[in-house]
Amino acid sequence: MSIEQFITQKIQKLPSSLKQEVLNFVEFLENKQVRESQEETRRTDEEKAWEVFLNLEKDSGYGNYTEEREAMFQDLTLDDILKEMDQELDKD
């Protein structure tokens, strides 16, 4: 018997009101795990994007990205940029 089968059997033996609370809690935990996984993936993607963006000037032949970046983002903080990115992601 797998642990999932064991737990399922135990849940089924609970009174119906308690059983529903346990099932709701299990669903909450599963959703939380999915959200945390998605957040970790999103952060990893953002970190990769920033790494590429911040290192563009190291590639020769593509212009002076340091000056261009400073001109574009001189009045913005990293927090401002990340908030804007989050807003764009939330639209999707």
N, C-alpha and C positions, 0 to 999 in steps of 0.2 A: 504494500500500500504506500503510495506516495504521500508526501507531507500535505500536498494540496487536497488529496482525497480525505486524509485524516481530518484536516481543518474543516473541510466541507461537511463531513459527517457530524463533527462537533457543533458547527453552526446550525445545522438542521435540527438538532436536538434542543436548541434554545427556545424559550418562549417567543412567540411571534413579534412582540414589541421589541424585545432585546435583539432578536435576530436581525430585524430591519436596521437597528442602530449599528450593529456590528458590520452589516453589509455596506451601509452608508460610509462607515469609517474606512473600510477596506477600499471602497471606491475613491474616497478622498485621498488615501495614501497612494493609490495607483496614479491618480491624476496629478498629485504633487510630484511624483517621481517623473512622470512624462514632462511636466512643466520645467522641472529642474534640468532634465536632459536637454530639452529644447533651448533653454537659457544658456546652458554650457556650450551647445553647438553654435548658437548665435554669437556668443562672446568670442569663441574661437574664430569664427568667420570674420568678425570685426577686427580682432587682433591681427589676423593675416592681411586684411585689407589695409590696415594702418601700416603694417610693416612694409608692404609693397609701396604704399603711397609715400611714406617717409624716406624710403630708400631710392626713389626714382632718380634723384639727381646724381646718383653714383653711376648710372648708365650713361655712357658718352653718346653724343649725337642727338639727344632729345631736348636740348634747351637747358636753361637754368631753372630747374624746378624749385630750388630753394627760394629764389627771389619771387617767382610766380606764386608759390605757396604762401610766402610771407605777405604778399600784397593781397591775396584772396582772403586770408584768415587773420589779418593783423588785429582786428577788433574782437575776435572770437576766442573763447577758451575751449579747451578740450571738452569740458562738460557741456558747453553750448552745442558743439558739433555732435556729441553723442546723443543729447536730447533730441536734436533735429533728426538724427538717424532713427532713433526710437519712434518718433512721431511718424516718420515715413513707413517704417515697418508695421506700425499699428494700423495704418491705412489699408495695408494689404490684407 
